[in-house]
Amino acid sequence: MLRLALFLLGLLAWPALAVERVVSLAPSLSEIVVELDAVDLLVGVLDGGERPASLRHLPSVGRYGQLEMESLIGLQPDLVLLWPDSISPAQRQQLQDFGIPLLIAEPRDLDNLAEQFAEIGARLGRPEQGHRLRQRFGERLAELRARYRRERPLRVFYQIWDKPLYTIGGRQIISDALRLCGAENVFADLALPAPQVSVEAVLQRDPEVILAGSGAQLDIWRSWPDLAAVRRNQLYPVPDKGLERPSFQMLAATEKLCEQLAKAQ
């Protein structure tokens, strides 16, 4: 308790913008810190998959959905980068009650992600790097939009899991990546980021393309030969899992997605 009390007193004494000790609570946000050349500020990360080599030395504060609050407090951060779904609402409230500054990042589209580079860069004392990333990202987005635009968007079902069956909703950033590539998410009307759907619902919406994480997940759909994606043999593995981590690397992953969808009719 004494350590916690001293930490909270220290928070009150630190200048609001003097960020020196940062904890990242999402792999995508950790990647952005790397892309901003600000790894020296990171003192801990939340794990979720393989880390970039430059982050392997850092202490862990838990895994996705399993934050170890005591470990985080022990690192005495003056800023926590937070993806809202990476921790429980109760733990988020704990962080707020402790008075630890939070930067909450949940980009809904690719343009919003570009702005996030500038926002995080400014907060970490890397405004020039953040501005450069935003500009490069935005310029490349414009090029991809012009190149892959279609008069009639392809109807795409993006499967993120099979048992049970999960997809992406319209407010999930991958839906915007599909739009950029001249496609539309057949479940864009659903508000949840990762809604559970039924096979019957997929059949009813009759996608022209199905994207999934593996060939085994795709082969299941061949049991429905009347499905447009099956008739046209347009069942594709997700070309780059970086689509699921909104950081600067998502730009290259989106370009691969566009190249894949460009083959579809």
N, C-alpha and C positions, 0 to 999 in steps of 0.2 A: 504493500500500500504506500509506503514511503516513496519508493521509486516512481510510482504513478503520480503521486502528489507533486513531486519535484518536476516531473515531465510536464504536467499541466501548468504549473507555475512558469516553466520555461516558455511554453507556447504563448502566454500572455506577454512575455517580455520580448519575443522576437519581432522584428519589423515584419509587416504584412507581406512584403515582396522579397524578403531575404530567404529564398529557397535554397537550402543546402543539403537536405536529407529527404529524399523522395522514395515512397513505396508505390509500386505499380500493382494494381489488382486486376490486370487482364493481360494476356500475352500480346494482344494487339497494341495496347498502350505501352508495354515494354518495348515493342518493336519501334514505335514512334520515338521513344526516348533515344534509342540507338540511332535512328535515322536523323535525329536532331543533333547528333554528336554530343549527347549529354549524359552518357553512361556514368560519368564521374559523380553525378548527383544521386544515382540510385543506390539505396542501401538494402532493399529487399523487394522480392517479387512474389506474386501468386502464380503457382505453377499450373500449366494446362497444356501438356504436350512438350515436345523437345524445345529447349531454349536455344537462342542464338549463342554462338561460341563466346561472344563478349559478355554474356550474362551468367555463364555457368558458375562463376565464383561467388555469386550473391546468395545471401541467406534466403530461404523460403519462408513465407508466412502462411503456408497451407496450399490447398488445391482449390480448383473451381468449386464453389458452393461450400467449402469447408475452411473458412478463414480461421487461423489460429490467432485470436485477438491478443493474447499475452505476448506472442512472438512479435507481432506488429508494434505493440506499445513499447516493447523493449528496444526497438530500433530507433525510437524517438524521432519519428518523421515530422517535418514541418509542412509536408504536402503529401496527400494520397491521391493518386490518379485512379478513378473509379469507373468501371463499367457497371451500371446498375444491377444487372442480373448475375454478376459474378459473386455476390455475397447476399445473404438473406436481408430482408427489410429490418429485422431486429438488430443485426450487426451494423448495418448502415446507421441506424439510429444511435447505436452505441458510439460510433465514431463521431457523430454530430454532438452527442452529449459530452464527449471528452473535449470537444472544441478543436479537434484536429482539422485543419483546412482541407477541403475536398475539391477536386476538379472533376466534375462528372462529365463523362464523354460517352455519347451514344448516337453517332451519326446515323441519320435516317436515309441519306442519299449521298452520292459521291461528291457533289458540290459542298455539302455540309462537312464531309470528311476533309476536303481541301482547307476549309476555314479552320478546322480543328488543328491542323498543323501549325497555323499561325497563332492560335490561342494558346496551345500548349507550349510552343516555342517562346512566346512572350512570358508566360508564367515561369518557365525554367531559366529565364535569362538568356535565351537563344533566339531573339526576335529576328535576326537576319536569316538564320537557318530556317526558321519557320516560314518566313515570307518566301524564301526561295523554293521550299518544298510546295507551298500553296501555288505558286506561279507555275512551276513545272507540271504539277499534277493537273491544274486547270487547263493549261495549254494542250496537254496530251488528251485530256477528256474531250476537248472540242474536236481534235483531229479524229478520234475514234467515233464520235457521234456522226460526223460528216461521212466517214467512210462506210459505216455499217448501217446507216439508216435504211429502213424498208418502208415502202408505201403501205403494206399490210403486215403488221407485226406477226411473228411466229408465236403460236400458243405453246408455252413451255410449262411442264411440271418439273419442279426442282425437288428431288427427294433427299432429305437429310438423314432419314432412318427408315427401316422397313418393318420392324416388329417392336412396338406398333408403328404405324405409318405416319411420319412427320414430314412437313414441308415448310416453306417460308411464307410469311404473310406480306401484305403489300407495303408495310412500313419497315420491312427489313431491307438493309442496304443492298443485299444481293438482288432484290427485285429491281432496284435502280440500275444495277449492272446489266441485268437482262434487257431493260429498256434501252440502255445505251447501245446494246448489240442488235437492236432491231427486233426484240422479242417482248412478250408480255407474260407475266406469271399468271397462270390460270386461277390461282387462289389469291390474287392481289386484293380481292375484296375483304379478306380476313385481316383483322387488326393485330392479332397476336404475332409476335416475331417468329414463333415456331409452332404453328397449330397442328394438332393431330387431325388427320382426315381419314376417310374410309376409302377402300378400293372402289366402292360404288360411286363415290363423289368424283374420283379421278376419271372413271369411265364416263360419267355423265358430262364432264367438261372436255373430254376427248382431246387431250393435248396432241400437238403435231410432233413434239420433241419431248423426250423424257431424259433428264439428267439425274444420275445417282452416283453414289460413292464407289461402287464396284460393279464388275460385270455380273456377279451373282445376283445382286439386287436388281439389275436390269433384266436378267433372264426371266425372272418371275412374270414380267409383263407379257411375255410371249404367249402366255395362256389365254390372252384376250386378243386374238388375231384381227378383230374388227376395230381395235383401237388405232387411231390415225398414226400414232408414232410407230406402232408395230407394223402396220401395212407398208409404211414408207421406210422401214428399217432405220429409224432415227432414234435409237436408244444409245445414249452416249455417256461414258464416265465423265464425272466432273473433271475438267482438264487440269485444274490447279486448286488444291484445298486452301490456298491463300485467299480465295474469295471469302472465306469464313473468318478472316482476321483483318478488320478494317485498319490498315496502316498503309504507308506509301507503297509497299510491295503489292497491295491489292490492284494497283494499276496494271502491272504485268499480268497478274492472274485474270483480270478482266479482258485484257487483249487476247489472251489464249481462249477465253470463253467466246469472244466475238469470232475468232478464227474458226472455232468449232461450229458455232451456229451458222456461220456463212456457208457451210457445206449443205445445210438443210434446205428443204423446199416446202 
